Structure formats: C-alpha cells, structure tokens
C-alpha cells in the first residue's frame, strides 16, 4: 500500500502540536496520521485513539486532503466542514501496526549511517510503554529504551550478538507450540510459534561475537515390558480404541497413521502363536510362574520374585523386551562469556549500565506477600547488520519463543587481583550469562529456516 505524505501541519486540541497526514495513492483516502516527536521523528497515531478522531476532523486534515487530491488547483478544493475520506477501520489498524513497527525499529536500532558518521550506537534511545499491574489499580508509564554496546564503537555491520529485553507475556495457557498451519474461516494460514515476548523492546545490548556452541537434544529412555506387560498393553490399546468412540476422537494409536499402518502390516506377517509377541502361550507360562511364586511367598513369608524363581529352577528369566523410547523434548541452554575492558571513563560507565540492565531484567517482580510476577525475558540473535533479516545463517538461531536469563556471574577481577582506574572502575570485567529457551524447538520450526542455514 503506497502512500502520499502531506507537509507538517500545526494542530491543536490534541496531545501533540504537529502532524503529517498520509493518503493512499490508489484510493486517495486518508491512510494514517503521524505526530512529530521532540527528536524530529514521526510516530504513527493509533486510529482508535481520541487524538486520531479529533485531528482528522480538523481544517488541517481537510487542507492536506485537498492538496493530496488536487495539488495546486485550488478551484477544485472541497470547501466547508466535510468528512475526510479514509480507509476502513481494519485497513487503518493494519497500516498503523506496520508503521509502528517501522518507527520502533528506526528509533531503536542504530543505522549504518550513524555508525559511519562516528555516532556511538549506545547514544540511540527510544521509549516504550511499561504496564505494571497491582491489586486494585494499573500503572502505565512511558520509559526510556536504550541501546547498550560494548565496545562503544562496535560496528553493527560486522558479526555481533544482540540481546533484547521484553516483558514476559502469556497469550495462552500452553505456549509450547511451534510454527504451524491452522485453519481459520475455512482457509489455511501460517501461524508463528507461540512467544512470551510482549510489547516493545525495553532495551538492547550489542556485544562482540562470543564462543558459539550449538547443542540440540531429545529425551530417550529405557523401557522394559515382559510378557504380562505386553498383554496389559494390548488391553490398553483395546480400551484406547473403544473410548475413541469409533474414531470420532483420535485415539493415541491413530495420532500417527503411518505407525499404525506399519503395526497392522507386521501383524499379518506374524506366525500364529508366536511367543515373542506376547501371545497367549507366553503369557500363560508367565502367569503360572507368577502364581507359583506368589503362593510360595505367602506360605513361607519370604519375598520371592519371579526372575529369581525362574533363574534358580530353570536357568532363565523373563525377557524384559528392553527398548529405548522417546520421552520428550529437551529445553536448550546456552552459556556465554564476555571479557570487557574499559578503554575510557564513558566505556566504563557503559559496562556498568549494561550489567545493571541485565540484572534488573532477570530479577523477579514483587507484587505483594502472595504474588510475584515473572522476570523479563530476552531474545538473542547473531547478526551482521541492523536490519530484521541480517541474521547469521552460518551459526544456530535461538527460539523465537524467548529465553530466560537463569544465571549471571560477574567477575570484577578476572586476572586474580584487583586492578582499577582512578574512579575505581575495574580495568577488566568478565561476565558469564546462562540462558534457557522457554519452549522446545520442533521439526516445523527447523523447516521454516533457510535451506542454506544451519537451522536452530
């Protein structure tokens, strides 16, 4: 959706003093309003806000519409108090969300031009809305969002690590879901994996590339099942099929159709009475032995197990049918170590600030003697640029669901002795960070990555 922008107009009766109007090039209708901020940037105005309603009903909006439609031909201008044609509400909201994301990125991430002009990345600042919830009232405030960087003159166009802090937000009782395809209004739509990253970024840290280690795993465990157990398992499968109401509710065996078909094919090829499958013959033998052992234990008062009886009387034991079975996913953990040496008083202050920023983010929030609120969560990225797509493909990615900072260790004398400048800033500081992803990585997550990347 292409836009035609108006010049900056002075407006009254709203919370900002200057605004610019945008009009859709295809339809000519108003597509948005942007307020001019104190640092000469243009922030989109929420189309559901009172400010938006007031400003589009102003003479400035009507004048901007006439200029957009008729240019310098003033004889064609619409006169009087008319309603400025605008996009429908759904389109206005979609346009606002897109413009807001662009605004946040522009204010939040230092550009390559800023770096080349000699401006420190750590000088970049923005704002975010912080919502704190307390019993009986809510508090909403505007807070400063800042980019921290070590070193101060780090080049964002080179490989680096980006750590961004967000409020923890649960959109569902179950957030352990990957990127997937769901049906909505009889159409299939791509749905991103569930995330705990809520709201605008609360701050970012840019650091040199650390030691990169990619560890993935799943949980497999040993399972044993003798002949009696196999019979019980068959009974459980029968009950599973019965309670699925004839397939209306998918049973556990129906969840994997290919697996079920393989089982049915295997049964056709098995010989009747094959004792290795837990058929009646093997189960009968095991049942008789178990009965004999139980009776002997009751008569003598001595604990006797079936394997001991079989081993001492016949030189054999029950086959445990041992297998390794899938138990579940494993949550990945990542450990990083950064050695930071202050080369100036300003860089020393920056090191202290970023350490405090992380400590504040990982700390639980006290609400009252009954409740605590979650600490903030983080997103991690390996990058070589300032754009959303400048993510390294040659190393692993991190879960889009967010990560928790579970442990932070700071050594202020990593050389084994105290060494500081005149302001007592340590010459060297070693910071160790431990992060844990908040949800597992699934196959569908891996499949969304580029073919020429290493994936998650």
Legacy VTK file of the C-alpha trace (Angstrom):
# vtk DataFile Version 3.0
C-alpha trace
ASCII
DATASET POLYDATA
POINTS 456 float
0.000 0.000 0.000
1.806 3.132 -1.239
1.249 6.475 0.492
1.312 10.142 -0.432
2.529 12.241 2.518
1.431 15.765 3.380
3.626 18.534 4.746
3.829 19.013 8.507
0.750 20.829 9.843
0.348 22.612 13.188
-2.614 21.078 15.028
-4.481 21.973 18.224
-6.768 20.204 20.681
-4.671 17.019 20.796
-1.672 15.805 22.803
0.832 16.754 20.072
1.425 20.048 18.287
2.478 18.995 14.781
1.309 16.194 12.495
1.647 14.824 8.990
-1.140 13.067 7.084
-0.756 10.148 4.678
-3.116 9.238 1.840
-3.387 6.004 -0.096
-2.148 6.581 -3.656
-4.646 4.128 -5.162
-7.850 5.337 -3.491
-6.867 8.826 -2.320
-8.343 8.096 1.109
-6.567 9.002 4.355
-4.439 6.061 5.499
-2.833 7.433 8.661
-1.670 10.291 10.865
1.827 10.738 12.285
2.761 13.049 15.141
6.091 14.878 15.028
8.143 13.989 18.116
10.658 16.108 20.020
13.594 14.445 18.223
12.105 15.187 14.761
10.809 11.692 14.059
7.228 10.840 13.050
5.290 8.409 15.232
2.041 6.903 13.893
-1.134 7.795 15.799
-3.412 4.942 16.860
-6.571 5.085 14.660
-8.661 4.005 17.678
-7.463 6.926 19.812
-9.289 10.159 20.592
-6.381 12.144 19.147
-6.820 10.437 15.776
-10.563 11.149 15.708
-10.018 14.809 16.563
-7.146 15.505 14.195
-8.798 14.005 11.074
-11.795 16.275 11.747
-9.616 19.371 11.657
-9.163 22.053 8.989
-5.519 20.925 8.685
-6.636 17.408 7.692
-9.097 18.815 5.119
-6.417 21.072 3.679
-3.968 18.160 3.452
-6.644 16.082 1.678
-7.332 18.837 -0.890
-3.636 19.254 -1.638
-3.209 15.488 -1.935
-6.143 15.212 -4.357
-5.936 18.385 -6.425
-2.417 19.728 -5.911
-2.220 23.419 -6.801
-5.643 23.579 -8.494
-7.393 25.411 -5.659
-10.581 25.878 -7.649
-11.203 22.137 -7.253
-10.788 22.187 -3.466
-13.726 20.984 -1.384
-14.851 23.779 0.897
-16.560 23.742 4.272
-16.582 21.149 7.043
-16.531 17.830 5.177
-15.519 14.384 6.403
-12.115 13.425 5.045
-12.487 10.054 3.227
-10.436 7.386 4.984
-9.665 3.673 4.744
-11.929 1.318 6.664
-11.016 0.597 10.268
-9.406 -2.787 9.620
-7.125 -1.277 6.962
-6.263 1.689 9.200
-5.279 -0.619 12.053
-3.163 -2.833 9.776
-1.409 0.247 8.378
-0.848 1.619 11.885
0.702 -1.647 13.120
3.056 -1.732 10.138
4.081 1.928 10.556
4.557 1.499 14.310
6.908 -1.424 13.788
8.919 0.619 11.289
9.010 3.559 13.719
10.204 1.386 16.625
12.937 -0.184 14.514
14.079 3.192 13.196
14.246 4.683 16.682
15.619 1.608 18.333
18.299 0.213 16.092
21.274 2.372 15.157
21.699 2.698 11.418
24.838 2.116 9.381
24.911 5.853 8.622
25.037 6.629 12.338
27.995 4.289 12.748
29.890 5.730 9.784
29.294 9.285 10.995
31.054 8.445 14.257
27.952 8.430 16.453
28.066 5.798 19.189
25.383 3.148 18.977
24.876 3.438 22.725
23.592 7.008 22.184
20.446 5.655 20.478
17.341 5.978 22.611
13.613 5.420 22.283
10.602 4.907 24.519
8.282 2.053 25.405
5.024 1.802 27.327
5.501 -0.091 30.579
2.346 -1.583 32.088
2.610 -2.575 35.751
-0.342 -4.392 37.318
-1.059 -4.048 41.028
-4.092 -5.006 43.125
-6.948 -2.544 42.595
-5.110 -0.397 40.034
-2.861 -0.471 36.972
0.058 1.827 36.254
1.051 2.745 32.708
4.152 4.862 32.186
6.473 5.848 29.376
10.005 4.624 29.991
13.263 5.097 28.160
14.557 2.321 25.928
18.272 2.426 25.194
20.850 0.539 23.192
23.867 -0.543 25.222
27.040 -1.519 23.418
30.457 -2.901 24.202
32.732 -1.692 22.810
31.112 1.714 22.397
32.306 1.908 18.797
31.163 -1.596 17.868
30.458 -1.939 14.158
26.902 -3.311 13.706
27.690 -4.265 10.115
30.159 -6.862 11.417
29.245 -10.130 13.156
27.911 -9.441 16.649
25.449 -10.676 19.255
22.224 -8.815 20.004
20.379 -9.292 23.321
16.929 -7.653 23.571
14.797 -7.479 26.720
10.988 -7.742 26.747
8.183 -8.017 29.262
7.052 -11.612 29.863
3.611 -12.099 28.316
1.496 -15.254 28.176
-1.091 -15.256 25.415
-2.231 -18.811 26.164
-2.131 -21.383 28.958
0.018 -23.547 26.675
2.871 -21.775 24.902
4.766 -24.891 23.884
3.620 -24.711 20.269
5.815 -24.335 17.153
5.234 -22.513 13.907
2.341 -24.293 12.254
-0.549 -24.157 9.802
-4.042 -23.645 11.209
-7.487 -23.313 9.671
-9.338 -20.008 10.027
-12.549 -19.236 8.177
-12.014 -22.413 6.143
-8.595 -21.166 4.987
-5.180 -22.446 5.928
-2.947 -19.768 7.441
0.627 -19.828 8.701
0.841 -19.207 12.439
4.096 -18.243 14.107
5.328 -20.252 17.059
3.992 -19.023 20.381
6.145 -16.439 22.117
6.429 -14.861 25.555
7.952 -11.656 24.173
5.426 -8.944 24.959
5.293 -5.293 23.969
8.022 -3.056 22.607
11.703 -3.719 23.336
12.780 -2.453 26.748
16.390 -2.162 25.671
19.102 -3.917 23.682
22.734 -4.857 24.180
25.166 -5.280 21.287
28.224 -7.389 22.115
31.088 -8.957 20.146
30.536 -12.492 18.892
31.056 -14.937 21.784
32.181 -18.554 21.616
29.333 -20.206 19.691
28.226 -23.745 20.580
25.097 -25.322 19.100
23.597 -28.120 21.234
20.369 -29.922 20.343
18.893 -32.945 22.062
15.811 -35.024 22.763
14.987 -37.283 25.698
15.082 -41.040 25.099
14.657 -43.506 27.969
14.922 -47.234 28.578
11.633 -49.137 28.703
11.143 -52.780 29.753
7.994 -54.871 29.323
7.736 -58.630 29.965
5.072 -60.985 28.600
2.459 -59.979 31.172
3.134 -56.352 30.428
2.669 -56.932 26.711
-0.743 -58.471 27.415
-1.681 -55.466 29.535
-0.512 -53.169 26.767
-2.772 -54.958 24.294
-5.705 -54.455 26.663
-4.868 -50.759 26.955
-4.858 -50.445 23.155
-8.301 -52.085 23.034
-9.639 -49.648 25.638
-7.992 -46.765 23.790
-9.827 -47.694 20.593
-13.121 -48.178 22.478
-13.052 -44.796 24.235
-12.200 -43.030 20.972
-15.879 -43.549 20.073
-15.199 -45.344 16.849
-12.539 -42.915 15.708
-14.545 -39.720 16.328
-11.960 -38.764 18.948
-8.482 -39.701 17.643
-7.000 -42.402 19.874
-3.322 -42.436 20.765
-2.627 -45.091 18.123
-4.419 -43.022 15.470
-2.257 -39.953 16.077
0.442 -41.424 13.857
-1.265 -43.034 10.869
1.959 -44.311 9.289
2.944 -46.019 12.551
-0.481 -47.640 12.849
-0.350 -48.970 9.292
3.112 -50.441 9.911
1.795 -52.250 13.000
-1.133 -53.741 11.098
1.167 -54.929 8.303
3.525 -56.535 10.827
0.673 -58.442 12.473
-0.312 -60.000 9.131
3.196 -61.411 8.713
3.498 -62.875 12.227
3.010 -66.607 12.719
0.066 -67.639 14.839
1.057 -68.315 18.415
4.411 -66.538 18.107
5.564 -66.362 21.730
7.824 -63.392 21.015
4.796 -61.122 20.562
3.283 -61.713 23.975
0.662 -64.112 22.628
-1.359 -66.475 24.794
1.299 -69.191 25.215
3.981 -66.949 26.639
1.529 -65.074 28.812
0.143 -68.350 30.207
3.628 -69.529 31.160
4.381 -66.234 32.864
1.047 -66.295 34.712
1.617 -69.838 36.060
5.098 -68.916 37.267
3.816 -65.725 38.914
1.087 -67.714 40.689
3.599 -70.264 41.998
5.904 -67.513 43.253
3.045 -65.669 44.980
1.823 -68.835 46.753
5.346 -69.704 47.883
5.887 -66.199 49.237
2.626 -66.337 51.237
3.352 -69.800 52.708
6.925 -69.081 53.762
6.691 -65.372 54.483
9.737 -64.795 52.300
9.802 -62.253 49.467
10.393 -64.129 46.220
10.326 -62.583 42.749
9.586 -64.379 39.519
13.022 -63.890 37.942
14.750 -65.443 40.958
12.438 -68.469 40.785
12.981 -68.930 37.043
16.756 -68.461 37.228
17.250 -70.961 40.080
14.869 -73.609 38.734
15.350 -73.373 35.020
18.326 -71.153 34.282
16.303 -68.440 32.562
14.438 -65.208 33.331
11.566 -63.245 31.853
12.535 -61.369 28.727
12.302 -57.651 29.641
11.934 -56.718 25.938
14.113 -53.673 26.584
13.862 -50.720 24.191
14.783 -47.071 24.069
11.599 -44.994 23.746
11.145 -41.308 23.040
10.358 -39.465 26.292
10.022 -35.854 25.152
11.877 -32.731 24.017
14.808 -31.107 25.784
14.932 -27.407 26.564
18.189 -25.952 25.226
20.594 -23.988 27.416
23.225 -21.511 26.231
26.236 -20.184 28.121
28.249 -17.132 27.078
31.316 -15.408 28.444
32.362 -11.820 27.674
35.557 -10.084 28.770
35.026 -6.304 28.795
37.948 -3.887 29.216
37.104 -0.223 29.783
39.179 2.000 27.466
37.639 5.249 28.694
35.525 6.606 31.542
32.471 6.608 29.267
33.036 2.968 28.285
33.408 2.027 31.949
30.045 3.627 32.670
28.527 1.752 29.711
29.810 -1.566 31.064
28.236 -0.849 34.459
24.953 0.187 32.810
24.591 -2.942 30.681
25.382 -5.186 33.669
22.680 -3.440 35.699
20.260 -3.645 32.738
20.605 -7.437 32.693
20.337 -7.772 36.483
17.137 -5.732 36.553
15.668 -7.795 33.706
16.350 -11.202 35.288
15.026 -10.257 38.751
11.525 -11.419 39.811
8.996 -8.656 40.477
7.492 -8.346 43.968
3.773 -7.627 43.895
2.699 -8.470 47.437
3.214 -11.164 50.057
1.053 -13.517 47.993
2.204 -12.993 44.406
5.407 -12.486 42.448
5.478 -11.521 38.773
7.744 -13.081 36.182
11.151 -11.613 35.409
11.592 -10.125 31.965
12.583 -12.369 29.057
15.079 -11.952 26.254
15.579 -12.600 22.575
19.051 -13.486 21.285
20.357 -13.063 17.747
23.649 -13.436 15.934
23.707 -10.609 13.394
25.881 -8.780 10.870
23.722 -5.743 10.168
20.926 -3.597 11.579
18.012 -4.992 9.553
15.493 -7.621 10.632
16.870 -10.093 8.072
20.574 -9.596 8.873
20.730 -12.806 10.922
23.732 -15.104 10.507
22.994 -18.345 8.673
26.359 -19.931 9.486
25.547 -20.477 13.178
22.480 -21.529 15.112
19.419 -19.412 15.777
17.511 -19.103 19.054
13.904 -19.943 19.863
11.510 -17.165 18.793
9.514 -18.003 21.912
12.016 -16.144 24.090
14.737 -17.072 26.582
15.129 -16.665 30.330
18.354 -15.366 31.848
18.752 -18.025 34.548
22.190 -17.163 35.871
24.578 -14.233 35.662
28.080 -14.202 37.101
30.299 -11.099 37.031
33.998 -11.298 37.940
35.418 -7.818 38.618
38.992 -9.076 38.944
39.336 -11.811 36.299
43.146 -11.572 36.406
43.193 -12.747 40.022
43.914 -9.356 41.587
42.158 -6.003 41.919
43.043 -3.540 39.184
41.050 -0.330 38.688
41.201 3.216 37.302
41.094 6.389 39.399
37.275 6.269 39.534
37.526 2.668 40.852
36.157 1.231 37.602
37.738 -2.238 37.202
40.108 -2.396 34.250
38.623 -5.726 33.147
35.250 -7.328 33.884
34.305 -10.909 32.951
30.567 -11.502 32.531
29.127 -15.045 32.252
25.488 -15.440 31.157
23.307 -18.558 31.148
20.107 -18.532 29.081
17.384 -21.185 28.754
14.844 -21.279 25.937
11.253 -21.154 27.158
9.880 -23.727 24.739
11.351 -26.619 22.736
12.371 -26.448 19.096
10.126 -28.619 16.922
10.524 -30.030 13.427
8.230 -27.378 11.940
10.430 -24.652 13.479
13.521 -26.133 11.827
11.744 -26.406 8.479
10.995 -22.674 8.411
14.685 -21.777 8.331
16.573 -21.174 5.067
17.881 -24.227 3.259
21.422 -22.826 3.254
21.405 -22.164 7.023
22.248 -24.490 9.913
18.746 -24.014 11.366
18.017 -23.557 15.029
LINES 1 457
456 0 1 2 3 4 5 6 7 8 9 10 11 12 13 14 15 16 17 18 19 20 21 22 23 24 25 26 27 28 29 30 31 32 33 34 35 36 37 38 39 40 41 42 43 44 45 46 47 48 49 50 51 52 53 54 55 56 57 58 59 60 61 62 63 64 65 66 67 68 69 70 71 72 73 74 75 76 77 78 79 80 81 82 83 84 85 86 87 88 89 90 91 92 93 94 95 96 97 98 99 100 101 102 103 104 105 106 107 108 109 110 111 112 113 114 115 116 117 118 119 120 121 122 123 124 125 126 127 128 129 130 131 132 133 134 135 136 137 138 139 140 141 142 143 144 145 146 147 148 149 150 151 152 153 154 155 156 157 158 159 160 161 162 163 164 165 166 167 168 169 170 171 172 173 174 175 176 177 178 179 180 181 182 183 184 185 186 187 188 189 190 191 192 193 194 195 196 197 198 199 200 201 202 203 204 205 206 207 208 209 210 211 212 213 214 215 216 217 218 219 220 221 222 223 224 225 226 227 228 229 230 231 232 233 234 235 236 237 238 239 240 241 242 243 244 245 246 247 248 249 250 251 252 253 254 255 256 257 258 259 260 261 262 263 264 265 266 267 268 269 270 271 272 273 274 275 276 277 278 279 280 281 282 283 284 285 286 287 288 289 290 291 292 293 294 295 296 297 298 299 300 301 302 303 304 305 306 307 308 309 310 311 312 313 314 315 316 317 318 319 320 321 322 323 324 325 326 327 328 329 330 331 332 333 334 335 336 337 338 339 340 341 342 343 344 345 346 347 348 349 350 351 352 353 354 355 356 357 358 359 360 361 362 363 364 365 366 367 368 369 370 371 372 373 374 375 376 377 378 379 380 381 382 383 384 385 386 387 388 389 390 391 392 393 394 395 396 397 398 399 400 401 402 403 404 405 406 407 408 409 410 411 412 413 414 415 416 417 418 419 420 421 422 423 424 425 426 427 428 429 430 431 432 433 434 435 436 437 438 439 440 441 442 443 444 445 446 447 448 449 450 451 452 453 454 455
